[in-house]
Amino acid sequence: MKNIQAVKVGNMVNVSINGKLHKKNCGSPAEANELFQLVLKAKEDPSDENVNAIHCYLNEKLRVGMMAGLESDPDTGQVYMAGFNTPVPDALVEIIKEYHENNYPMDALINFWKLLMLNPDKRIRHDLFDFIKTHDFVLTDAGYMVVYKAVYEKTEDKSLTVLAEFVSREYLKVKKWSKSPYAYVVYKDLADQQLAITKKVTAESWDEKEKNIEFQGNLGELFDSIYNSETKEDESAESAVPMYTDMHSQTFSIELGVPVSIDRKECDADFRNECSYGLHVGATKYVEKFANWHSGENRTILVCYVNPANVVAVPQYDNSKIRVAEYFPFAIANWNGEKIDVIEQAYFESDYSEYELEELEKQLAKVYSEELPIETAKKAEEESRPVSELLRIIESRLVDIE
């Protein structure tokens, strides 16, 4: 039986639950009356439900969790996603509150947190959302972070990749217009050799000789033939695929639609080290600055996805950059040499989801073998959660994307 005592003086309500005193200075008489009514109800019927209602009113974080359908622990003040035991960080709880109050869809937040729960580093699980909230990162509905990567193009014969790079940029631009790339065609102006696009219905009435142009093909179909290996008609198409390398070591071969990864156990998780071993991606502020430090016409900025589970470190002194163990480059950013045209929507997340599905199945096999599903980076906090918690997270994510 719970012993509940309380007194209300003006807007101040003091509540004692089994001898533990809680104080609440309410913002208005109405709020104080509402809380006191909850206390009186719990005194009459001290059920867990009624007592938890008091705790949630006293603790804003618990109240937010209750409103959004999350679970809360009144003793510790922690909020959890229903069915899981990994605490939701305060920064994410605050955003959930805002989304709930404004009736915004929460798919991106929930999926982001499910992926972040897989991250074996407790520090990353706690700090990452606060970090991305501060900068111009975007979350896709699948929970991926949209990031940027400054690279050099490796292709020696630039003429081979002019069409491919143009197609990638225009594909992304048309997607931003919320239009179908298959409704556009690519053509070359033979006078100045410049590429351009126009609507397919418009092009149907054009005469190539009269306009002195040459049609290159349908924008959507060109993108598929160049970047989607499953639809490439012949091996010669490979030569037209632009290849890139990182600006720092210039040792990586980077191709759109192919994940770039290194062993997490070789990455440095120490956030005090600004530059260390790992793959570096970031927000526009970092990538624009980094790209502008380097010279050369072969500079390019790629748009990438990062799975929150693969974040290794957020360097404290360069707070628009992160170290990761894997990123997925999917398009060439529209960049004028100074500023990046920020991507605000998801266009290729289904491509990455197919790859993630395979990785999750591998992680599931590790859990069944009583192994940790994701390697721990150097200097990271050791994973302390039971394998059963990781199993629930993986299975839940598999259900979401299958």
Secondary structure, DSSP 4 states (H G I P E B T S, - for coil): ---EEEEEETTEEEEEETTEEEEEE-SSHHHHHHHHHHHHHHHHS--HHHHHHHHHHH-HHHHHHHHTT-EE-TTT--EE-TT--SPPPHHHHHHHHHHHHTT---HHHHHHHHHHHT-S-HHHHHHHHHHHHHTT-EE-TTSPEEEEEEEEE--S-GGGTHHHHHHHHHHHHHHHTT--GGGEEEEEETTTTEEEEEEHHHHTT--HHHHTEEEEEEHHHHHHHHH-GGG--SGGGGGGS--EEESSS----B-TTS-EE--GGGSB--TT-SS-SSEEEE-HHHHHHHHHHS-STTEEEEEEEE-GGGEEE--TTSTTEEEESEEEEEEE--B-SS-B----S-SSHHHHHHHHHHHHHHHHHHHHTT--SSPPPBTPPPP-S-HHHHHHHHHHHHHHH-
